């Protein structure tokens, strides 16, 4: 019995010693990190559809959500109507009047010419009668006024017909063209707003949080979805000042992932900077001497394919590759 007791005690002591030897210095414990990304809305609208789930990996260009923007459809119809009207105005100004319009103007000129000729003949007859004092001056003046009115209408119709045959002036054409370009710009603007109803993934990313539900209002600039950029994996460590001399930018290191048994991941130190806040500590054992300054160390992997499936914020440890 005593022999078994001593054997068991020896085994436990050996396990404790082994664990103590394998315990990793907390200065070389860190976390798996990825660069965060937020997908925001550009126009106000109501969330009509959410097409992704939390934890899902999406590709650049995937539709994450769809917004309902009633104002866009109304503005689109207005812009399309203005565009058609402006195009017709420009074509009419450039090509001039149609054949039917020219015939109408020609008939108008002919009718007014007949009225003018009749008024002229009436005026000529009354002039002879006035000289012989056979009509009063007032009667002649009335006929003279009708003659002048017929002459003005006839000349105006002739001018209108000539302009219609020549087409619109260049100034009128330019004005109509400007109206067409303005309508085209308004239609393009509506098209841009219409495309904004689809919330698109800007990069390959993981969906971590969805901040709105269907039916809720999304305001411009609101981060509707937060996540991490898939290809941005790096490892972050917090080291005390006393170990700062062991590391330098460019050093080759090995990263051990604790939650899964894999071969060490090779990487290089890309950044060492002082931490200004205690809350930025990355290690799981923040038992540092508070009198010492703390520094952040970032390590980038040599091969991104090895780290694509790693879970963000999981614990890792660092070994010098020397």
MOSULUR-V293166 format. One record per residue. RES is the residue in three letters. PHI is phi in radians with two decimals (NA if undefined). D_FIRST is the distance of its C-alpha to the first C-alpha in Angstrom with 1 decimal. Layout:
# MOSULUR-V293166
[[RES,PHI,D_FIRST] [RES,PHI,D_FIRST]]
This chain:
# MOSULUR-V293166
[[UNK,NA,0.0] [UNK,-1.13,3.8] [UNK,-1.13,5.3] [UNK,-1.11,5.2] [UNK,-1.11,6.3] [UNK,-1.18,8.8] [UNK,-1.12,10.0] [UNK,-1.14,10.7] [UNK,-1.10,12.4] [UNK,-1.12,14.3] [UNK,-1.12,15.5] [UNK,-1.12,16.8] [UNK,-1.09,18.5] [UNK,-1.10,20.1] [UNK,-1.12,21.4] [UNK,-1.09,22.8] [UNK,-1.10,24.5] [UNK,-1.11,25.9] [UNK,-1.11,27.3] [UNK,-1.13,28.8] [UNK,-1.17,30.4] [UNK,-1.49,31.8] [UNK,-1.11,33.1] [UNK,-1.55,36.9] [UNK,-1.01,39.3] [UNK,-1.03,40.9] [UNK,-1.16,44.3] [UNK,-1.99,44.0] [UNK,-1.74,43.1] [UNK,-2.67,46.0] [UNK,-2.29,47.5] [UNK,-1.42,49.5] [UNK,-2.21,53.0] [UNK,-2.41,56.3] [UNK,-1.22,59.8] [UNK,-1.30,60.7] [UNK,-2.55,63.9] [UNK,-2.11,65.9] [UNK,-1.83,68.5] [UNK,-1.92,71.4] [UNK,-1.62,74.4] [UNK,-1.77,77.9] [UNK,-2.25,80.0] [UNK,-1.27,79.4] [UNK,-3.03,78.5] [UNK,-1.69,76.5] [UNK,-1.17,73.3] [UNK,-1.64,74.4] [UNK,-2.73,71.4] [UNK,-1.96,68.0] [UNK,-1.83,67.1] [UNK,-2.28,63.7] [UNK,-2.23,60.3] [UNK,-1.07,57.7] [UNK,1.53,55.5] [UNK,-1.39,58.1] [UNK,-1.64,59.2] [UNK,-2.17,63.0] [UNK,-1.75,65.5] [UNK,-1.02,68.5] [UNK,1.66,71.4] [UNK,-1.17,69.4] [UNK,-1.45,70.8] [UNK,-1.58,68.3] [UNK,-2.72,70.5] [UNK,-2.22,74.1] [UNK,-1.81,76.2] [UNK,-1.76,79.2] [UNK,-2.22,82.2] [UNK,-1.05,85.2] [UNK,-1.10,87.5] [UNK,-1.15,87.2] [UNK,-1.11,88.8] [UNK,-1.12,91.7] [UNK,-1.16,92.3] [UNK,-1.14,92.1] [UNK,-1.12,94.9] [UNK,-1.09,97.0] [UNK,-1.16,96.5] [UNK,-1.13,97.4] [UNK,-1.11,100.6] [UNK,-1.12,101.6] [UNK,-1.17,101.0] [UNK,-1.09,103.2] [UNK,-1.10,105.9] [UNK,-1.16,105.8] [UNK,-1.11,105.9] [UNK,-1.13,109.0] [UNK,-1.09,110.7] [UNK,-1.18,110.1] [UNK,-1.09,111.4] [UNK,-1.16,114.5] [UNK,-1.20,115.2] [UNK,-1.37,114.8] [UNK,-1.60,116.7] [UNK,1.48,119.3] [UNK,-1.25,120.7] [UNK,-1.37,120.5] [UNK,-1.08,123.6] [UNK,-1.11,123.8] [UNK,-1.14,123.8] [UNK,-1.12,126.4] [UNK,-1.12,128.7] [UNK,-1.08,128.3] [UNK,-1.16,129.3] [UNK,-1.11,132.2] [UNK,-1.13,133.5] [UNK,-1.10,133.1] [UNK,-1.11,135.2] [UNK,-1.12,137.8] [UNK,-1.12,138.1] [UNK,-1.20,138.4] [UNK,-1.15,140.9] [UNK,-1.09,143.2] [UNK,-1.12,142.9] [UNK,-1.12,143.7] [UNK,-1.11,146.8] [UNK,-1.15,148.0] [UNK,-1.13,147.6] [UNK,-1.18,149.4] [UNK,-1.13,152.3] [UNK,-1.08,152.6] [UNK,-1.11,152.6] [UNK,-1.13,155.4] [UNK,-1.14,157.6] [UNK,-1.20,157.3] [UNK,-1.07,158.1] [UNK,-1.16,161.5] [UNK,-1.21,162.1] [UNK,-1.17,161.1] [UNK,-1.12,163.7] [UNK,-1.61,166.3] [UNK,1.02,165.1] [UNK,-1.61,164.4] [UNK,-2.31,160.9] [UNK,-1.40,159.4] [UNK,-1.11,157.2] [UNK,-1.10,154.4] [UNK,-1.09,154.5] [UNK,-1.13,154.3] [UNK,-1.06,151.4] [UNK,-1.10,149.4] [UNK,-1.17,149.9] [UNK,-1.07,149.1] [UNK,-1.12,145.7] [UNK,-1.11,144.9] [UNK,-1.09,145.9] [UNK,-1.10,143.6] [UNK,-1.11,140.7] [UNK,-1.12,141.1] [UNK,-1.11,141.4] [UNK,-1.11,138.1] [UNK,-1.11,136.2] [UNK,-1.12,137.6] [UNK,-1.15,136.6] [UNK,-1.12,133.1] [UNK,-1.15,132.6] [UNK,-1.07,133.8] [UNK,-1.08,131.4] [UNK,-1.10,128.5] [UNK,-1.17,129.4] [UNK,-1.11,129.7] [UNK,-1.13,126.3] [UNK,-1.14,124.7] [UNK,-1.21,126.2] [UNK,-1.37,124.9] [UNK,1.62,121.4] [UNK,-1.25,119.6] [UNK,-1.13,119.9] [UNK,-1.07,117.2] [UNK,-1.12,116.1] [UNK,-1.17,115.5] [UNK,-1.11,113.6] [UNK,-1.11,111.3] [UNK,-1.12,110.8] [UNK,-1.15,109.8] [UNK,-1.13,107.5] [UNK,-1.07,105.8] [UNK,-1.14,105.3] [UNK,-1.16,103.7] [UNK,-1.13,101.3] [UNK,-1.11,100.4] [UNK,-1.15,99.6] [UNK,-1.12,97.6] [UNK,-1.11,95.5] [UNK,-1.12,94.9] [UNK,-1.17,93.8] [UNK,-1.14,91.4] [UNK,-1.09,89.9] [UNK,-1.13,89.3] [UNK,-1.09,87.7] [UNK,-1.11,85.2] [UNK,-1.11,84.3] [UNK,-1.17,83.9] [UNK,-1.18,81.4] [UNK,-1.27,79.4] [UNK,-1.20,78.5] [UNK,-1.73,75.9] [UNK,-1.53,72.9] [UNK,-1.90,71.9] [UNK,-1.22,68.8] [UNK,-1.34,70.0] [UNK,-2.61,67.1] [UNK,-1.09,64.1] [UNK,-2.70,61.7] [UNK,-1.81,58.9] [UNK,-1.59,59.8] [UNK,-1.76,57.5] [UNK,-2.37,59.5] [UNK,-2.01,62.6] [UNK,-1.55,64.4] [UNK,-2.24,67.1] [UNK,-1.94,67.3] [UNK,-1.04,70.2] [UNK,1.64,73.2] [UNK,-1.50,72.3] [UNK,-1.49,74.8] [UNK,-1.86,74.1] [UNK,-1.62,76.2] [UNK,-1.01,77.2] [UNK,1.47,74.5] [UNK,-1.42,71.7] [UNK,-1.31,68.4] [UNK,-1.28,68.0] [UNK,-2.44,65.0] [UNK,-2.00,62.5] [UNK,-2.91,60.3] [UNK,-2.21,59.2] [UNK,-1.26,61.1] [UNK,-1.08,59.2] [UNK,-1.60,59.9] [UNK,-1.93,59.2] [UNK,-1.15,55.5] [UNK,-2.59,54.3] [UNK,-2.07,51.3] [UNK,-2.13,51.4] [UNK,-2.24,49.3] [UNK,-2.07,49.6] [UNK,-2.12,49.0] [UNK,-1.40,49.4] [UNK,-1.06,52.0] [UNK,-1.17,49.6] [UNK,-1.75,48.8] [UNK,-1.10,52.4] [UNK,-1.23,53.1] [UNK,-1.43,50.6] [UNK,-2.23,52.6] [UNK,-2.71,56.2] [UNK,-1.05,58.4] [UNK,1.73,58.5] [UNK,-1.13,55.0] [UNK,-1.45,53.1] [UNK,-2.39,49.7] [UNK,-2.05,47.0] [UNK,-2.01,46.0] [UNK,-1.84,42.6] [UNK,-1.61,42.6] [UNK,-1.46,39.3] [UNK,-1.47,39.7] [UNK,-2.59,40.1] [UNK,-1.52,39.0] [UNK,-2.38,42.2] [UNK,-1.16,43.5] [UNK,-0.98,44.6] [UNK,-1.69,48.1] [UNK,-1.50,50.5] [UNK,-2.73,52.9] [UNK,-2.31,55.1] [UNK,-1.27,55.3] [UNK,-1.92,58.7] [UNK,-2.72,58.7] [UNK,-2.35,57.4] [UNK,-2.52,58.9] [UNK,-1.27,58.3] [UNK,-1.62,57.0] [UNK,-1.68,59.2] [UNK,-2.38,56.9] [UNK,-1.12,53.3] [UNK,-1.20,53.2] [UNK,-1.51,53.7] [UNK,-1.11,50.2] [UNK,-1.76,48.6] [UNK,-1.28,45.0] [UNK,-1.43,42.2] [UNK,-2.20,41.0] [UNK,-1.41,44.1] [UNK,-1.82,42.5] [UNK,-1.46,45.3] [UNK,-1.23,47.1] [UNK,-1.16,50.0] [UNK,-1.37,52.2] [UNK,-1.66,52.2] [UNK,-1.27,54.4] [UNK,-1.94,52.9] [UNK,-2.30,54.2] [UNK,-1.69,54.1] [UNK,-2.10,53.5] [UNK,-1.98,54.7] [UNK,-2.14,53.7] [UNK,-1.82,55.7] [UNK,-1.23,54.3] [UNK,-1.30,56.1] [UNK,-2.19,56.1] [UNK,-1.16,56.7] [UNK,-1.10,55.7] [UNK,-1.29,52.0] [UNK,-2.06,51.9] [UNK,-1.07,54.2] [UNK,-1.63,51.4] [UNK,-1.20,49.3] [UNK,-1.56,48.8] [UNK,-1.08,50.6] [UNK,1.36,48.6] [UNK,-1.24,45.3] [UNK,-1.46,43.2] [UNK,-2.39,43.5] [UNK,-2.30,42.7] [UNK,-2.01,44.9] [UNK,-2.23,44.4] [UNK,-1.25,47.1] [UNK,-1.62,48.4] [UNK,-2.26,48.8]]
